[in-house]
Amino acid sequence: MCSQSTKTTVKSTLLHPRNPHHGRYDLTALCASNPELRSYLKKNPKNEETIDFGDSNAVLHLNKALLAHYYHVTNWQIPEGYLCPPIPGRADYIHYIADLLTSVDNPQVPTGKNIRVLDIGSGANCIYPIIGSQAYGWKFVGTDIDPIAVKTARVIVQSNPCLSKLIELRQQSNLNAIFKGIINSTDIFDLSMCNPPFHASEAQAQAANQRKRNNLNKGNPDKSDRTRNFGGQKNELWCDGGEMGFLTRMANESVEYSRQVTWFTSLVSKGGNIPPLKKLLSRLGAQKIDVLKMNQGQKSSRLLVWSFSQK
């Protein structure tokens, strides 16, 4: 099925200029990187080859192909039911925060091991450290409260020589802490990043995923009972207080580590959470507060970034 050059009709438009995932997926190249992807190719109504994005196995093998083709990661496996993230959007986060390290006088993004990034909630997929380490050569510390996620991420890192010297995993043992117990007294980070749990309860998470499934299954009522196409465990999808509660805790904790982290950043899914968070950060003494908008096709995301540095 991949003998001729084929690309999907799904476009990744309006991504960051340095994001390599613009345009249509090149299925020929991706099948070469992960031959198992071939069995998941199908024709869309325009007789073009694509995959079924409602099929969790198809998404998994697409991710394996993308990671092998663009990021040199050939051993990547996550436990069933864990989050299988859309890679183009995850890459966008990395490239947008890379711009925080540039200036008018020095517009070049710094690369190499001297740049250290803390990823809060790396998950079993370890996707942000993978992309950031391979795109810019940065060193990452990834954290998670789930021991299975940390163990899985460590296996991924140790199984890929390109990752083993650039990514370290640390488990957060305190369910009520974010930075505390993770950042050591000698740690210095240029950036911290986080994709927080969006929902306040399992019911909210299930309702959101049902809406996603309904959109994916339009015209396919026989597939309406399929599992989540991207998966997700409790700590990946919901927490007490939801997104606002989590980010409020993060903002309050960030003060204690203001001299060890230059830029704190987080995705914010709900636009209504931005004004109170900005007000809180200002009250806490943040010197720089900004919101970076990311547009990915029909989806719009936002990054809240703040720093206590006066430089």
Backbone hydrogen bonds, N-H to C=O, Kabsch-Sander energy under -0.5 kcal/mol:
donor,donor_aa,acceptor,acceptor_aa,energy
8,T,25,Y,-1.5
11,K,9,T,-0.7
12,S,23,G,-1.1
13,T,11,K,-0.9
15,L,12,S,-0.5
19,N,16,H,-2.0
22,H,19,N,-0.6
23,G,12,S,-0.6
25,Y,10,V,-0.6
27,L,6,T,-1.9
27,L,25,Y,-1.2
28,T,6,T,-1.2
30,L,26,D,-2.3
31,C,27,L,-2.6
32,A,28,T,-1.6
33,S,29,A,-1.6
34,N,30,L,-2.1
37,L,34,N,-2.3
38,R,35,P,-1.5
39,S,36,E,-0.8
40,Y,37,L,-2.0
41,L,38,R,-1.6
42,K,50,T,-2.5
44,N,48,E,-2.6
47,N,44,N,-2.7
50,T,42,K,-2.8
52,D,40,Y,-0.5
53,F,51,I,-0.9
55,D,52,D,-1.9
56,S,54,G,-0.7
59,V,55,D,-2.2
60,L,56,S,-2.2
61,H,57,N,-2.2
62,L,58,A,-2.0
63,N,59,V,-2.5
64,K,60,L,-2.2
65,A,61,H,-1.9
66,L,62,L,-2.6
67,L,63,N,-2.8
68,A,64,K,-2.0
69,H,65,A,-2.7
70,Y,66,L,-2.6
71,Y,66,L,-0.6
71,Y,67,L,-1.2
72,H,68,A,-0.8
73,V,67,L,-2.1
74,T,72,H,-0.7
76,W,74,T,-0.5
82,Y,79,P,-1.9
84,C,230,F,-4.2
87,I,85,P,-0.6
90,R,86,P,-1.4
91,A,87,I,-2.7
92,D,88,P,-1.5
93,Y,89,G,-1.3
94,I,90,R,-1.4
95,H,91,A,-2.1
96,Y,92,D,-2.5
97,I,93,Y,-2.2
98,A,94,I,-1.5
99,D,95,H,-0.9
99,D,96,Y,-0.6
100,L,97,I,-0.9
101,L,98,A,-1.5
102,T,99,D,-1.5
103,S,106,N,-1.6
112,G,136,Y,-2.7
115,I,112,G,-1.5
116,R,114,N,-0.6
117,V,139,K,-2.4
118,L,191,L,-2.4
119,D,117,V,-0.5
119,D,141,V,-2.9
120,I,118,L,-0.6
120,I,193,M,-3.0
121,G,119,D,-0.7
121,G,143,T,-0.8
122,S,119,D,-0.5
122,S,143,T,-2.9
126,C,122,S,-1.1
127,I,122,S,-0.6
130,I,126,C,-1.8
131,I,127,I,-2.6
132,G,128,Y,-2.9
133,S,129,P,-2.3
134,Q,130,I,-1.9
135,A,131,I,-2.6
136,Y,132,G,-1.9
137,G,133,S,-1.1
138,W,132,G,-1.0
139,K,115,I,-2.6
140,F,166,L,-3.2
141,V,117,V,-2.4
142,G,168,E,-3.1
143,T,119,D,-2.3
144,D,170,R,-1.1
150,V,146,D,-2.3
151,K,147,P,-2.5
152,T,148,I,-2.6
153,A,149,A,-2.7
154,R,150,V,-2.3
155,V,151,K,-1.8
156,I,152,T,-2.1
157,V,153,A,-2.5
158,Q,154,R,-2.9
159,S,155,V,-1.6
160,N,156,I,-0.5
160,N,157,V,-1.0
163,L,160,N,-2.5
164,S,160,N,-1.4
165,K,161,P,-0.5
166,L,163,L,-2.1
167,I,163,L,-1.6
168,E,140,F,-2.2
170,R,142,G,-2.8
172,Q,144,D,-2.6
173,S,171,Q,-0.7
175,L,173,S,-0.7
177,A,174,N,-1.7
182,I,179,F,-2.2
183,I,179,F,-2.3
184,N,182,I,-0.7
187,D,184,N,-1.3
189,F,260,Q,-3.7
190,D,116,R,-2.3
191,L,116,R,-1.4
192,S,263,W,-1.9
193,M,118,L,-2.7
195,N,120,I,-0.7
199,H,237,L,-2.3
205,A,201,S,-1.9
206,Q,202,E,-2.7
207,A,203,A,-2.3
208,A,204,Q,-2.2
209,N,205,A,-2.2
210,Q,206,Q,-2.1
211,R,207,A,-2.0
212,K,208,A,-1.9
213,R,209,N,-2.6
214,N,210,Q,-2.7
215,N,211,R,-2.0
216,L,212,K,-2.4
217,N,213,R,-2.3
218,K,215,N,-0.9
220,N,217,N,-3.1
223,K,220,N,-2.3
224,S,221,P,-1.3
226,R,223,K,-1.7
232,G,81,G,-2.2
236,E,233,Q,-1.0
237,L,233,Q,-1.3
237,L,234,K,-1.0
238,W,234,K,-3.1
239,C,199,H,-2.2
242,G,239,C,-2.4
243,E,198,F,-1.2
245,G,241,G,-2.1
246,F,242,G,-2.3
247,L,243,E,-2.8
248,T,244,M,-2.0
249,R,245,G,-1.9
250,M,246,F,-2.2
251,A,247,L,-2.6
252,N,248,T,-2.2
253,E,249,R,-2.4
254,S,250,M,-2.1
255,V,251,A,-0.8
255,V,252,N,-0.6
256,E,253,E,-1.0
257,Y,253,E,-0.7
257,Y,254,S,-0.7
258,S,255,V,-1.5
260,Q,257,Y,-1.5
261,V,257,Y,-1.4
262,T,189,F,-2.1
263,W,190,D,-1.2
264,F,306,W,-3.0
265,T,192,S,-0.8
266,S,304,L,-1.8
267,L,194,C,-2.5
268,V,302,R,-2.2
271,G,269,S,-0.7
273,N,270,K,-2.0
274,I,271,G,-1.4
277,L,273,N,-1.6
278,K,274,I,-2.8
279,K,275,P,-2.2
280,L,276,P,-2.2
281,L,277,L,-2.6
282,S,278,K,-2.2
283,R,279,K,-2.0
284,L,280,L,-1.9
285,G,281,L,-0.6
285,G,282,S,-0.9
286,A,281,L,-2.4
287,Q,307,S,-1.7
288,K,307,S,-2.2
290,D,305,V,-2.5
292,L,303,L,-2.8
293,K,291,V,-0.5
294,M,301,S,-3.1
295,N,14,L,-0.6
296,Q,294,M,-0.6
296,Q,299,K,-3.4
297,G,13,T,-1.7
299,K,296,Q,-2.1
301,S,294,M,-3.4
302,R,268,V,-0.5
303,L,292,L,-2.9
304,L,266,S,-2.9
305,V,290,D,-2.7
305,V,303,L,-0.6
306,W,264,F,-2.6
307,S,288,K,-2.1
